[in-house]
Amino acid sequence: MLHALSTSVPSPRQFTYPFCYDVDPLAEAASEELQHYIATTGLMSTEKGCGKMFGVLVVEYKDEEGALQRGFLAAYSGLLGGRNDWQYFVPPVFDAQQPDGHFKRTEREISAINREISAIEHDPQYLQSVAQHEETMKRLQAEVEAFKVEVDAAKARRDARRKSGEPLSEEEQAEMVRESQFMKAELRRRRKVMEQAESAFHNPHATLLKSLQRKRKQMSDELQRWLFAAYRMLNAEGEERDLIDIFREYTHAMPPAGAGDCCAPKLLQYAYQHRLRPVCMAEFWWGESPASEIRHHLHYYPACRSKCLPILTHMLKGLDVAPNPLAQKRHTAEPRVLYADEYILVVDKPAGMLSVPGKADDSASVSVEEYFANNSKLKIQNSKFLKAAHRLDMDTSGLLVLARTEQAYVELQRQFASRETVKRYEAVLSGVPKHIVGGYGIPAVAIANSCSNLSFSGQGLRQECRSLLRLEPFAIQFARYSSGSISLPLIADINDRPRQRVDMEHGKPALTLYNIVEVRAADANTAVAYTTKKADKSLTLVHLYPKTGRTHQLRVHCAHPQGLACPILGDPLYGTERADRMYLHAAELTFRHPITGEPMHFLSPSGF
């Protein structure tokens, strides 16, 4: 399980903060060893479908002679090819896959119940009985609804007669009371008949089905609790706690499915059990991205939060862990005021600044709201109200509108919610969308590659290539082929917040229009301008027009394989390349003044 690591790279002073980190060179060296093993053994051929998350943990230990040595451990998340016993990797914290173990035996019993339930649900006699019952209930419900209409109509006639102003005789009044009482009683009777018909349905198949469903749920719940109790997690102080106890303290809820089977808990558990001192760690993705998530081959990722945050909070006790980078004070440029009156404030927000006060990890960063609320020069006499009418991600720069009164806030919120506002963003993408085609059927990526191969001996040739890629009239009519729309429904990734994922069944509709403006060759000058290291592929400047306002919508739509398949440069969640910032900017915004109704239009060029 413990693998040699031959490198002169020094050990870091503190252990990796697993939820936000730059990969330590030592962990990167271990990762490259593991990647070489995966590539040369064909290990991933056993995994059907998409890729897999792998992790490494560099450890220190003393050999038989007492000399300090270093090595690394390797792990994969969940199962690999349906197995959890691959020799190169650490074992699971708890092995639930033993054929004769309690988990598998109970799982087989639950599977048998599932087959019984399925047999009943597909039995022709049961289906016919259910269909007849449903038809009866629909008929009775329709009769009740129709009589309810008669009751309401009769009441309306009586009310109209009483309000007509004409005198009512005692006989007429008595008749109206009798009619009302009779119709109310009749309505109650018909509803009672419907209730009796529902309760009288005692199909033996249905009774058995409900009994089996209750038994299945009880067995599943008990098995899940048994499994979570079997995962007893260690920490560097020697303390041991099961998953139920850990999650009860940190989330006041039961652990989610799969808790304890991610890379980091497996690696740390094995290290503690074998008296190995953790030094640093890293996790990377190997293979194709899942259909719902955005994962990039060989890209490093932090540990997930929903499953691993409570577990690792416990397991890291006793280690000298590096501080959370997100909790450190951020130094960003100041927001620039573009417009201000007594009702609204329009500002140009810098990248790295929150729109509204943050929670937890973001608490160290001053938000735009807090910045202006504490700026005495911008305060209005007797007014303490200041709220952002919409939001920009912390890493996104650009136009942001704040309301200075409750009335203005409500109206601006309404405009954004009803999509009456018009927004345009500018972004730089890592790479070139492969499905985009330029003039004369030339793929955009081919144009970019041709330009990158040219020898730029002078500005003239460089400008010629720029003209080819820009939308100039005498060049290729690239614009005709570079616009489109992306419609991918989004939902929060409950296992890895704040990430969002695509969910065709349960996701909220999300629509983005786009226009490719320019494809830039990845020459040395471009790399200096955009990234902290030389890029190895072309970059694309794109304009984005969100028609809905889902969380991370533009970022996911750019990065997802069914979107533009090119992440925004510097995107810390969905991207592949580090940069000095995330290259997404809210450049244009149109709305109506919340009080005067006057059209308001603002521009803030990104300079990308």
Secondary structure, 3 states (H helix, E strand, C coil): CCEECCCCCCCCCCECCCCCCCCCHHHHHHHHHHHHHHHHHCHHHHCCCCCEEEEEEEEEEECCCCCEEEEEEEEECCCECCECCCCCCCCCCCCCCCCCCHHHHHHHHHHHHHHHHHHHHCCHHHHHHHHHHHHHHHHHHHHHHHHHHHHHHHHHHHHHHHHCCCCCCHHHHHHHHHHHHHHHHHHHHHHHHHHHHHHCCCCHHHHHHHHHHHHHHHHHHHHHHHHHHHCEEECCCCCEEEHHHHHHHHCCCCCCCCCCCCHHHHHHHHHHHCCCEEEEEEEEEECCCCCCCCCCCCCECCCCCCCHHHHHHHHCCCCCECCCHHHCCCCCCCCEEEEECCCEEEEEECCCCECCCCCHHHHHCCEHHHHHHCCHHHCCCCCCCCEECCCCCCCCEEEEEEECCHHHHHHHHHHHHCCCCEEEEEEEEECCCCCCECHHHCEHHHHHHHHHHCCCCCHHHHHHHHHHHCCCCCCCCHHHHCEEEEECCEEECCCCCCCEEECCCCCECCEEEEEEEEEECCCHHHHHHHECCCCCCCEEEEEEEECCCCCCHHHHHHHCCCCCCCCECCCCCCCCCCECCCCEEEEEEEEECCCCCCEEEEECCCCC
